[in-house]
Amino acid sequence: MMEHIDRNLNLKLLESKIENLDKFEDKSFDIVAARRVLHHSENLEK
């Protein structure tokens, strides 16, 4: 999905596992996109 984003838009793109979002502070994002992610999760309980 990330490869389809126009790099000329001057966006800061980040990727992370959904189980480990601790490195991001609250209110760090304006937009979050997730697509077909739950089957990739290693720990759905978290």
N, C-alpha and C positions, 0 to 999 in steps of 0.2 A: 504494500500500500504506500509506503513512504517514497518509493521510487517514482510514483506517479505525481508527486507534488512538484510544482514549478519552483525551482530553486531561485528564480528571479524575484519571488515574492518577498524576500527578506524575512523569512520566518525562522524561528529557532525551533528545530525539530529534535525531539528526544524520544528514546525508546527505553522501556523498562519492563521487567516481569511484573505482572499484576500482584504477585505476592510480596513484592519488595518496593513499596512506594515511599518508604521512610525517608529516603534522601531528598524528597520534595517537600518544601514547606507548604503550609496551608495557604490557599489562595494563590498558588504558583502558576496556575493555568488560566488562560482565557477560553481555550477550546481543548477538549479531549475527544479523540476519536478511537473507537475500539470496534473491531469487526471480527467475529468468529474467534473469540479469545478463550472462552471457558474450557474448551477441550485441550488447550495448551497449558492450562494451569497445573502446577505440580501439587498445590495444596488449596483445594477449594474451601476448606474449613477456615482458613486464615482470612 
